[in-house]
Amino acid sequence: MIWVVFAFLCSLTTAAFISFNHIFRLPANLLMVYRGLGSALCLAPLLLFVLPVTNPMFYLFCILQGCLVAYTDNRIFNASKTWGG
């Protein structure tokens, strides 16, 4: 049941980023970097409690997912800057 809370919080965070960009009209690349740094800072303490994954396919899929997310984020942030949230 915790996934419902997580999904709700993720939706609110995404809406906040899009609304923020609608108001301040920042470059999409800048918002993507700030969001990545914020996520990394929040999740960094968890690295003390998990072991690294040894399967190279995991890292390949992480890179692929990162490219897809970067593309879609760039499109969404540019659209919100141009046409609104």
C-alpha positions, 0 to 999 in steps of 0.5 A: 500500500506504500506505493500509493503514497509514493505515486502520489508524492511523485505526481505532486513533485512532477507537477511542482517542477512543471508549474515552477518552470511555467512561472520562471521559464528556466532552461530545461537542462538547468531544471534537469540538473537541479532535479538530478542533484536533489535526488542524488543528495536525498538518496546518497545516504542509502548507499551505506545500506545496499551492496553494488549490483554486479550484473552489467545489464543493470547498468546498461538498462540504467543508462538507457532509462536515463537517456529516455528520461532526459529526452522526455523531461527536456520535451516536457520542461520546454513545453511547459515553458512555451505553452504553460503548465 
